[in-house]
Amino acid sequence: MPVPRLSLPWFPGIVLAALVFTAVFAPYLAPHSPTDGDITQKSIPPVWMERGDREHPLGTDRFGRDVLSRIIWGSRISLLVSLIAIGVAGTFGTLLGLISGYRGGLTDTILMRLTDIGLSLPTILIAVVLVAVSEPSFRNVVLVIALLLWPRFARQIRGETLAIKEHDFVALAVVAGRSSAWIIRRHIFPNVVPTLLVISTLQVGYVILLEGTLSFLGVGVPPPNPAWGLMIADGRGFLATAWWISLFPGLAMLLTVLAVNLMGDWLRDHLDPKLRQLGRAAVLESPATAPVGGIADEAPGRSSPAGAERSPSPWRWDP
């Protein structure tokens, strides 16, 4: 029985495609400047409300800046922070995880204790302290997030490496006299790439939330940059009169994080060999659909044994 293929989930696919598209083409999609405002047009409501203006479909903030344009440009900031921070943390954490898992011994002990220390740190508190001490900027936010993120990659990749290095093809490479660097590069790393992709995808939503939290607290990307967390913080004092200032950036962040997490779950189910084997076994072991009428008809071209009586159960014959 053929195993059904996993189709790409449409909701996260559409949301992530829209995020990437708006981030890349933000200068062409945004109707107004994200930083320049007109004080005479401050706090204009969305277009479907009274006093709404078609030039500002989602309204303006207290400085007269267009909310839609700031959301579009904010997608670029969130995407860049996520890609750069995960790229730096993933590279460093994967390298340490490969070395720790393959070498073992004292090297593994030292690296894993450093990883445990990194995992035990309160992420938000440490991030706020580090960014506040080093002065808020785009570069410092990326570096701090990468510094807090690498232990997650190191721990997971180390576990995968411990399992892969016990395979026969690694033992044969050792017997053939290959160096540790060659074995890691040619045999172990290609086998941890699916896990690395899943971890990276699942961390995108976490990084977006962390960057939004830092911006909301005033220690993230500095104003007037249109970061989503900063936009939410700007409108928190006007929720009763200008709720759209905080609502629409919050919805953009919510949809993005939800789509990324759903895509990460799909990738895990699709790339993990153990989950694929479980799905295949579930399909093969599922009982056949009961035929209409209650009793299974025999296959064409095959006759029943002489004197055999049909059982009331469609699944077995009585002796």
C-alpha positions as MATLAB code, in Angstrom:
seq = 'MPVPRLSLPWFPGIVLAALVFTAVFAPYLAPHSPTDGDITQKSIPPVWMERGDREHPLGTDRFGRDVLSRIIWGSRISLLVSLIAIGVAGTFGTLLGLISGYRGGLTDTILMRLTDIGLSLPTILIAVVLVAVSEPSFRNVVLVIALLLWPRFARQIRGETLAIKEHDFVALAVVAGRSSAWIIRRHIFPNVVPTLLVISTLQVGYVILLEGTLSFLGVGVPPPNPAWGLMIADGRGFLATAWWISLFPGLAMLLTVLAVNLMGDWLRDHLDPKLRQLGRAAVLESPATAPVGGIADEAPGRSSPAGAERSPSPWRWDP';
ca = [
       0.000    0.000    0.000;
       1.553    3.321   -0.978;
       2.216    5.795    1.812;
       0.583    9.190    1.171;
       2.946   12.073    0.651;
       3.001   15.003    3.017;
       1.755   18.096    1.221;
       3.080   21.546    2.033;
       0.767   23.223    4.596;
      -0.982   26.075    2.841;
      -1.454   28.474    5.774;
       2.181   28.771    6.938;
       3.330   28.646    3.333;
       1.179   31.621    2.353;
       2.078   33.639    5.464;
       5.822   33.033    5.156;
       5.783   33.734    1.428;
       3.994   37.023    2.122;
       6.528   37.857    4.864;
       9.515   37.256    2.606;
       7.886   39.121   -0.279;
       7.083   42.208    1.796;
      10.524   42.182    3.424;
      12.334   42.037    0.087;
      10.124   44.529   -1.746;
       9.348   46.848    1.183;
      10.559   50.000   -0.605;
       8.095   49.333   -3.439;
       5.138   48.095   -1.368;
       5.087   50.688    1.411;
       2.866   53.641    0.424;
       4.661   56.079    2.763;
       7.934   56.531    4.579;
       8.096   54.435    7.780;
       9.926   57.157    9.733;
       8.589   60.462    8.394;
       5.354   61.668    9.977;
       2.882   64.490    9.614;
       1.655   65.785   12.961;
      -1.480   67.150   11.313;
      -2.511   63.559   10.434;
      -1.808   61.889   13.747;
      -4.052   59.129   15.136;
      -6.127   58.725   11.963;
      -8.244   55.549   12.320;
      -8.325   52.717    9.732;
     -10.082   53.340    6.448;
     -13.306   51.492    7.377;
     -13.904   53.696   10.441;
     -15.251   57.190   10.655;
     -12.589   59.800    9.797;
     -10.611   57.071    8.030;
      -8.386   58.019    5.093;
      -7.681   55.905    2.018;
      -4.092   57.124    1.996;
      -3.598   55.371    5.341;
      -5.530   52.057    5.147;
      -4.519   50.957    8.669;
      -4.404   54.442   10.173;
      -1.546   56.499   11.585;
       0.221   56.640   14.945;
       0.564   59.550   17.346;
       3.305   61.085   15.209;
       1.327   60.841   11.949;
       3.347   57.911   10.580;
       1.552   55.372    8.393;
       0.940   52.115   10.292;
       0.830   49.921    7.168;
       4.167   51.232    5.920;
       5.781   50.657    9.306;
       4.455   47.089    9.450;
       5.834   46.368    5.985;
       9.262   47.735    6.863;
       9.091   46.003   10.249;
       8.879   42.640    8.497;
      12.319   43.335    7.021;
      13.788   44.037   10.458;
      12.265   40.889   11.972;
      13.437   38.734    9.067;
      16.967   40.131    9.081;
      17.368   39.744   12.841;
      16.115   36.152   12.658;
      18.276   35.103    9.718;
      21.496   36.691   10.956;
      21.102   35.648   14.598;
      20.137   32.065   13.728;
      22.920   31.884   11.134;
      25.567   32.950   13.645;
      24.192   30.862   16.515;
      23.580   27.835   14.295;
      27.094   27.893   12.846;
      28.792   28.229   16.225;
      26.486   25.788   18.030;
      26.673   23.171   15.270;
      30.466   23.323   15.225;
      30.686   22.849   18.986;
      28.064   20.080   18.915;
      29.928   18.151   16.211;
      33.261   18.444   18.013;
      31.763   17.566   21.402;
      29.804   14.565   20.168;
      32.575   13.084   18.033;
      35.567   13.680   20.299;
      33.908   12.777   23.592;
      35.919   12.558   26.789;
      37.162   15.738   28.428;
      36.331   17.857   25.385;
      32.707   16.739   25.527;
      32.513   17.366   29.262;
      33.870   20.913   29.074;
      31.766   21.956   26.082;
      28.563   20.475   27.493;
      29.056   22.162   30.861;
      29.391   25.476   29.031;
      26.232   24.587   27.112;
      24.394   23.783   30.334;
      25.392   27.151   31.739;
      24.080   28.866   28.616;
      20.780   26.977   28.757;
      20.283   27.800   32.434;
      20.529   31.565   31.967;
      17.258   33.564   32.107;
      17.051   34.596   28.468;
      15.009   37.798   28.721;
      16.860   39.135   31.757;
      20.312   38.462   30.330;
      19.337   39.905   26.952;
      17.992   43.089   28.529;
      21.133   43.532   30.639;
      23.561   42.847   27.783;
      21.786   45.102   25.285;
      21.359   47.890   27.846;
      25.045   47.761   28.781;
      26.264   47.661   25.167;
      23.850   50.386   23.922;
      20.776   49.373   21.912;
      21.448   48.898   18.193;
      20.633   46.450   15.440;
      24.069   44.834   15.604;
      24.062   44.455   19.381;
      20.578   42.921   19.358;
      21.688   40.321   16.806;
      24.862   39.488   18.735;
      23.063   39.132   22.061;
      20.371   36.882   20.589;
      23.020   34.719   18.896;
      24.945   34.508   22.175;
      21.850   33.193   23.963;
      20.796   30.871   21.134;
      23.860   28.764   20.340;
      23.480   26.295   23.296;
      20.200   25.024   21.825;
      21.952   24.071   18.600;
      24.987   22.615   20.364;
      22.965   20.325   22.620;
      20.778   18.905   19.851;
      23.576   18.440   17.300;
      25.764   16.779   19.905;
      23.044   14.196   20.585;
      22.657   13.491   16.856;
      26.427   13.137   16.482;
      26.642   10.609   19.321;
      24.130    8.388   17.515;
      25.615    8.776   14.018;
      29.227    8.064   14.984;
      28.221    4.550   16.116;
      27.243    3.563   12.558;
      29.357    1.206   10.503;
      30.266    3.727    7.806;
      31.975    5.903   10.432;
      33.895    2.902   11.810;
      35.021    1.972    8.301;
      36.245    5.523    7.699;
      38.271    5.350   10.940;
      39.769    1.998    9.912;
      40.642    3.504    6.524;
      42.734    6.138    8.315;
      40.553    9.161    7.627;
      41.020   12.177    9.885;
      38.404   13.342   12.356;
      37.795   16.523   10.367;
      37.228   14.507    7.177;
      34.796   12.128    8.884;
      32.833   15.002   10.422;
      32.702   16.854    7.120;
      31.857   13.919    4.853;
      29.804   11.575    7.045;
      28.427   13.194   10.198;
      27.533   16.723    9.144;
      25.398   15.716    6.108;
      23.366   13.461    8.386;
      22.624   16.219   10.912;
      21.510   18.741    8.287;
      17.792   17.718    8.487;
      17.852   18.205   12.255;
      19.644   21.513   11.816;
      16.978   22.733    9.389;
      14.182   21.816   11.790;
      15.872   23.526   14.747;
      16.556   26.651   12.711;
      12.962   26.874   11.521;
      11.557   26.442   15.014;
      13.897   29.121   16.372;
      12.715   31.790   13.899;
       9.504   32.373   15.843;
      11.419   32.467   19.124;
      13.869   35.051   17.777;
      11.058   37.239   16.442;
       9.362   37.179   19.846;
      12.637   37.876   21.648;
      13.479   40.796   19.360;
       9.934   42.126   19.783;
      10.228   41.835   23.560;
      13.517   43.710   23.627;
      12.101   46.449   21.383;
       8.968   46.657   23.538;
      11.129   47.139   26.637;
      13.131   49.871   24.896;
      16.431   47.963   24.636;
      15.979   46.507   21.156;
      16.205   48.148   17.754;
      16.229   51.889   18.565;
      13.561   54.286   17.286;
      12.504   55.551   14.827;
      13.134   52.163   13.167;
       9.782   50.436   12.561;
      10.298   47.311   14.704;
       7.065   45.492   15.533;
       7.771   45.393   19.260;
       8.553   49.099   19.275;
       5.281   49.835   17.462;
       3.332   47.853   20.074;
       5.065   49.789   22.839;
       4.264   53.125   21.155;
       0.543   52.380   21.189;
       0.145   50.820   24.640;
      -0.841   54.160   26.147;
      -3.558   54.723   23.521;
      -5.406   51.391   23.541;
      -8.690   53.095   24.432;
      -8.512   55.787   21.756;
      -6.080   54.525   19.058;
      -6.055   50.740   19.436;
      -4.881   50.170   15.844;
      -1.378   51.433   16.647;
      -0.659   48.305   18.722;
      -3.177   45.823   17.323;
      -1.954   45.485   13.739;
       1.753   45.035   14.564;
       0.736   42.510   17.205;
      -1.349   40.583   14.663;
       1.561   40.597   12.209;
       3.861   39.154   14.857;
       1.248   36.587   15.937;
       0.619   35.299   12.401;
       4.326   35.153   11.606;
       5.272   33.192   14.725;
       2.318   30.830   14.305;
       3.175   30.168   10.654;
       6.845   29.558   11.427;
       6.013   27.096   14.216;
       3.569   25.201   12.006;
       6.159   25.025    9.231;
       8.752   23.784   11.711;
       6.425   21.025   12.886;
       5.789   20.025    9.276;
       9.505   19.899    8.532;
      10.119   17.785   11.617;
       7.454   15.288   10.576;
       8.761   15.256    7.004;
      12.520   15.081    7.648;
      12.736   12.955   10.795;
      13.312    9.320    9.691;
      11.783    7.933   12.896;
       8.552    9.859   12.414;
       8.419    8.813    8.753;
       8.770    5.151    9.767;
       6.039    5.525   12.382;
       3.712    7.088    9.806;
       4.445    4.336    7.286;
       3.834    1.629    9.892;
       0.544    3.248   10.944;
      -0.681    3.261    7.344;
       0.356   -0.342    6.679;
      -1.151   -1.661    9.925;
      -4.479    0.177    9.594;
      -7.418   -2.238    9.038;
      -9.041   -2.371    5.648;
     -12.305   -0.525    5.195;
     -15.322   -2.729    5.874;
     -17.298   -3.430    2.688;
     -20.859   -2.261    2.230;
     -23.293   -4.963    3.244;
     -21.371   -6.253    6.243;
     -19.762   -9.359    4.677;
     -16.632   -9.308    2.532;
     -17.000  -10.648   -0.955;
     -14.318  -12.941   -2.151;
     -11.793  -11.762   -4.703;
     -12.684  -12.396   -8.327;
     -11.429  -15.641   -9.738;
     -11.158  -17.369   -6.353;
     -13.741  -19.853   -5.141;
     -14.576  -20.813   -1.574;
     -13.601  -24.293   -0.311;
     -16.287  -26.913   -0.641;
     -18.525  -27.094    2.394;
     -17.172  -23.931    3.907;
     -19.753  -21.739    5.614;
     -19.516  -18.010    5.871;
     -18.898  -16.544    9.277;
     -20.999  -13.644   10.556;
     -17.727  -11.800   11.050;
     -16.163  -10.352    7.873;
     -12.634  -10.737    9.228;
     -12.236  -14.464    9.997;
     -13.566  -17.912    9.098;
     -14.917  -20.278   11.700;
     -13.308  -23.751   11.538;
];
